[in-house]
Amino acid sequence: MGGFGSGEWHTARYPRVEDCCVLSAAWLRARGAIRAGCMVTGTASWTRSPGNEPAGSTGYSVNLFHAERPSLRLSYAAVGPSGARRPVDKLVPLVATRPNYGGARWWFAYG
């Protein structure tokens, strides 16, 4: 069935989803970081199984102080192909949708 290029060869070139660190708006909300009228800072850390080895961390700052411009700022060190670390400071806009049952559901706005 498979033709040229099929099989496992490509898995070494691309990261697997299972190997990625994930930060979601739901995770931030569950930890009290998304609160109207507040600015909340903290650190998110990930571990690798087995052995609970550290896999990465990022500092975050959720700014809902200004309702017209809610945002999430991420600060972390990215590792390049040569192994060199470089600081990254990324501002991600937040948007809210209003479900029928009330409240707000928060999303990261990329673009």
Secondary structure, DSSP 8 states (H G I E B T S, - for coil): ---TT-SSGGGGTS--GGGS----HHHHHHTT---TT-EEEEEEEEEETTTTEEEEEEEEEEE-SSTTS-EEEEEEEEE-TTS-EEEEEEEEEEEEE--TTSS-EEEE---
